[in-house]
């Protein structure tokens, strides 16, 4: 469920982009990832712990507050390019 929400958020960011160069980079990364079928095992992986309803609601409140501040110009958002660089 969390992965689906993350994919939807990423898709929205990509769809909002007006940069052909950025979209070409995304496409290139996606194609290179699908062509290399490598199984990586992380030694530092933490065991999955389901989040509580309170934690999810708290995160949603934070996200809504951050979005409101960005819309009001009181905070600066992250660009789609920076988001992709973080990935």
Backbone torsions as a table, in degrees:
resi	resn	phi	psi	omega
1	UNK	NA	-45.4	178.8
2	UNK	-63.8	-38.5	178.2
3	UNK	-64.3	-41.1	179.3
4	UNK	-62.9	-40.8	178.2
5	UNK	-65.2	-39.4	178.9
6	UNK	-65.4	-42.7	178.7
7	UNK	-63.6	-40.1	179.1
8	UNK	-64.8	-41.3	178.1
9	UNK	-62.6	-44.1	179.3
10	UNK	-64.6	-41.5	178.6
11	UNK	-60.9	-41.8	178.2
12	UNK	-61.6	-43.0	179.0
13	UNK	-60.9	-43.1	-179.8
14	UNK	-65.7	-43.5	-178.9
15	UNK	-66.1	-26.4	179.5
16	UNK	-81.1	-13.6	-176.9
17	UNK	-73.3	138.4	175.7
18	UNK	-110.5	13.4	-177.0
19	UNK	-99.8	113.3	178.5
20	UNK	-62.7	-38.4	-179.1
21	UNK	-62.4	-43.8	179.0
22	UNK	-64.5	-43.6	180.0
23	UNK	-64.3	-36.7	175.7
24	UNK	-63.2	-39.3	178.2
25	UNK	-64.3	-43.2	179.1
26	UNK	-60.4	-46.0	-179.4
27	UNK	-60.9	-42.9	-179.6
28	UNK	-62.7	-44.1	-180.0
29	UNK	-63.9	-43.7	179.7
30	UNK	-62.0	-42.5	-179.9
31	UNK	-69.3	-36.4	179.7
32	UNK	-70.7	-34.3	178.1
33	UNK	-67.3	-42.4	-177.4
34	UNK	-72.6	-25.8	-178.5
35	UNK	-82.1	-24.6	176.4
36	UNK	-99.2	105.1	-177.0
37	UNK	-95.4	77.6	-175.0
38	UNK	-109.0	131.3	175.6
39	UNK	-96.4	118.1	-178.1
40	UNK	-112.4	131.6	177.5
41	UNK	-108.5	123.7	178.7
42	UNK	-91.6	130.4	178.2
43	UNK	-78.8	-23.0	-176.8
44	UNK	-92.8	12.7	-176.8
45	UNK	-63.6	137.9	175.5
46	UNK	-96.7	149.4	177.7
47	UNK	-66.2	140.0	-179.5
48	UNK	-66.7	128.8	176.2
49	UNK	-122.6	118.5	178.1
50	UNK	-59.7	141.9	179.9
51	UNK	-86.0	148.5	179.6
52	UNK	-80.7	162.4	178.3
53	UNK	-58.7	-39.5	179.7
54	UNK	-61.9	-42.3	178.8
55	UNK	-64.3	-43.3	-179.4
56	UNK	-64.5	-46.0	179.5
57	UNK	-63.5	-37.7	177.2
58	UNK	-62.5	-45.2	178.4
59	UNK	-63.2	-39.4	177.7
60	UNK	-63.9	-42.0	177.3
61	UNK	-60.6	-44.6	178.6
62	UNK	-60.5	-44.6	-179.2
63	UNK	-64.0	-42.6	178.8
64	UNK	-64.5	-41.1	178.4
65	UNK	-64.1	-43.1	178.6
66	UNK	-63.7	-42.4	178.6
67	UNK	-62.6	-41.0	178.9
68	UNK	-62.4	-44.6	179.6
69	UNK	-63.3	-38.3	178.7
70	UNK	-65.9	-44.8	179.1
71	UNK	-61.2	-37.1	-179.4
72	UNK	-80.2	-5.1	179.5
73	UNK	80.5	12.2	-179.1
74	UNK	-90.6	-8.5	177.4
75	UNK	-144.2	158.6	-178.8
76	UNK	-107.8	132.7	178.3
77	UNK	-82.8	175.2	178.9
78	UNK	-99.1	139.4	179.3
79	UNK	-76.2	158.9	179.7
80	UNK	-61.2	-36.8	179.7
81	UNK	-64.7	-43.3	177.3
82	UNK	-63.5	-38.5	178.0
83	UNK	-60.7	-45.4	179.8
84	UNK	-66.3	-35.8	177.8
85	UNK	-64.7	-33.0	178.7
86	UNK	-69.6	-28.9	-179.5
87	UNK	-70.5	NA	NA
